[in-house]
Amino acid sequence: MKHTYLLLIAGLMTFCGTKNTTTENNNTEVTQQLPTLMAGYMYIKEGLIASNSDQVKTTAQALLGNLGKELNTASASLKEEIIALAATETLENQKIIFQSLTTMLAEMTKSTGSNIPVFIQFCPMAFDNQGGTWLSLSEEIKNPYFGEMMLTCGRVEETIN
């Protein structure tokens, strides 16, 4: 498991692209933090896939520690979501917060670009058939909303390059 995380971190070190050359100073800090955010996000997703609320909570707490005070006011809502995730005990509530975190991180990734493909995936059955999205570094579907029960339920909706 540690080996997988180390490989993920190494892969994410190349994550932030320079595709958006008009990034304002407010967004520069977010761009610099994007690999850390994405790595933490992927660990959180793995915890949800495994239906392990303790892993989700612990990972969110660690992510907050790694980010420190470096996130600017433009990303205050993102930090609030991570704080909420770190304080939440139940998988159901963690999944709701994760969906919100997904939306914010997807928008950040779209605005800054990426040197590696990031897949926006969708499960139409999540949240009482309203649907839910998540980000992945692989086209392979691993559904964080249903875990082992419906691990491969979903599809790739969009690819961010």
N, C-alpha and C positions, 0 to 999 in steps of 0.2 A: 504494500500500500504506500509506504514512504517513497519507494522507487517511482511509483506512478506520479506522485505529487512532485517529485524533483524533476521528472521529465516534463510535466505540465508547466512548471515554473520556467524551465529552460526554454520551452517553446514560446511561452508568453513574453519572454524578454524581448523577442522580436516583434511583438504584437503591434505596438504603436507605429502607425505609419506617418509619413510626412506628406500625405496626400493633400491635406488642407493647409495650404501655405498662408492663408489669410486668417489664421486663428488669432483671436484677440488675446491680450494678456490674461484675462479672466479664465479663458479656456485653456491656456498653456499649462496651468497647474493641473487641470483635470487630465489633459493629454499625458502629462508626465506620470500621473497616478493610474492611468488606465490599465497598464499591465498588472499592477497590484490589485486593482478592483476586479479585473477579469479573472485573475487567478483565484481570488477569494470567492468570487461568484461561482466558479466551476467547482470548488470544494463544497460550497453550500449546496449546489445542485446535486453533487454526489451523495450528500447526506440525505437529501429528499428522496433520491432514487432508492436509497437503502432504507427509507422510512426510519431514519435515525435522528430524532429531534435533538438529542444531545450533541451530535456531530454538527448539526446546523447551527445550534446556539453557540457552541465552542468556536466554530469557524468564524462566525460573525463577530464574536468578541475579539478573536485574533486579528481579523481584518481591521477592526477599529484601531487596535494597537499599532498595526503596521502603517495605517494611514495617518495616525496622529492628528495633528491640527493642520495638516497640509492642505486639506480640501478647502477651497475658498467659498465665499457666500453663494456663488453661482451653483454650487453643488451641495448646499446645505440640506436640501430635501433628500438627496441621495444618502447623506450621512444619517439623517433622521430615520430613514428606512432600515439602514444597517443597525442602528441603535435599537430600533423596535424588534428587529429580527433576533438580536442578541439577548433581548429580554423576554422573548416569547417562548413558552413551554410546549405548546401543542403543535403537532404537525399541520393541522388544518389552518391555524392562524399563520404559521410559517409559510405555507404555500400562498396565502393571500398576499403577504408582504413580499414574497419572492416574485410574484407576478408584477407588482409595482416596481420592484427593483429591476426586473427584466426590461420593462418599458423604458426606464430612465437610462439604463446602461446601453440599450440598443440605440437610443437617440444619440448618446455621447459617441458611440462607436461610429455611427453614420456620419456625424459631423466632423470627426477627426480622421476617419479612414483607418485602414488596417493593412499591415503587410501580409497577413494571413487571412484566409476566408473565415468569416464568422457566420454561422447559419442561424437564422431565426426559424425556430420550429414551433409547430402548432398542434395542439390536441383539441379537437372539437368537442370532446366529452367533458373536459375539465370544467369545474365550477358550474355544475348542474346544466351541462350542455351549452354554456355560454362561450366556452373555449378559453384556452390559456396558452400563452407563448413562453418560450425559454430560448436561451442562446446556447449554441454548441460550437465546438471547434471541429466537429466531425458531422458528416451527413447522416451517420447512423443515429436512429431515434432511440433515445433512452429517456422515457417520460418521467419527469420529476413529480408530476401530480398524482400518478397512480402507482409508481414504483413497480415492484415485481408483478403486481396484479395485472397490469396492462403495460408492460415495459416498452413495447414497440408501437403503442398507439400514437399516431401523429404523422406529421409530414413536414418537409422543409417548405417554408413559405417564402423565404427571401435569403439571399446571400449578400453579406456586406464585404466589400473588398477594399 
